[in-house]
């Protein structure tokens, strides 16, 4: 089971004792900041780092027909979990 924006907003508002509208604005501002600064590493201490990952072009294959096709190079937003969070999860 995953969590959506509504769940995150609800959790932020209850933990920070602020309105849902305020917590929604905080979440939107954070997501906007990440989008605007996607070319830079964004490190959040004791949580993790957002960074841009470049995947090279490669050959893919349709498993059903075995037909090969070219998958173009792409840039993807990636997240590396901090050691602190890793230790909490394990």
JOMONOR-V470767 format. One record per pair of residues at least 24 apart in sequence whose C-alpha atoms are under 10 Angstrom apart, sorted by sequence separation. I is the first residue (numbers start at 1). J is the second residue. D is the distance in whole Angstrom. If there is no record, write none. Layout:
i->I j->J d->D
i->I j->J d->D
This chain:
i->52 j->76 d->6
i->53 j->77 d->6
i->54 j->78 d->10
i->51 j->76 d->8
i->52 j->77 d->5
i->53 j->78 d->6
i->51 j->77 d->6
i->52 j->78 d->6
i->53 j->79 d->9
i->50 j->77 d->7
i->51 j->78 d->5
i->52 j->79 d->9
i->50 j->78 d->6
i->51 j->79 d->6
i->49 j->78 d->8
i->50 j->79 d->4
i->51 j->80 d->8
i->49 j->79 d->6
i->50 j->80 d->7
i->48 j->79 d->7
i->49 j->80 d->5
i->50 j->81 d->9
i->48 j->80 d->5
i->49 j->81 d->7
i->47 j->80 d->9
i->48 j->81 d->4
i->49 j->82 d->7
i->47 j->81 d->6
i->48 j->82 d->4
i->46 j->81 d->9
i->47 j->82 d->5
i->48 j->83 d->8
i->43 j->79 d->10
i->46 j->82 d->6
i->47 j->83 d->8
i->48 j->84 d->9
i->41 j->78 d->10
i->42 j->79 d->9
i->43 j->80 d->9
i->44 j->81 d->10
i->45 j->82 d->8
i->46 j->83 d->7
i->47 j->84 d->7
i->48 j->85 d->8
i->38 j->76 d->9
i->39 j->77 d->9
i->41 j->79 d->10
i->44 j->82 d->9
i->46 j->84 d->6
i->47 j->85 d->6
i->48 j->86 d->10
i->38 j->77 d->7
i->43 j->82 d->9
i->45 j->84 d->9
i->46 j->85 d->7
i->47 j->86 d->9
i->38 j->78 d->10
i->46 j->86 d->10
i->35 j->77 d->9
i->34 j->77 d->9
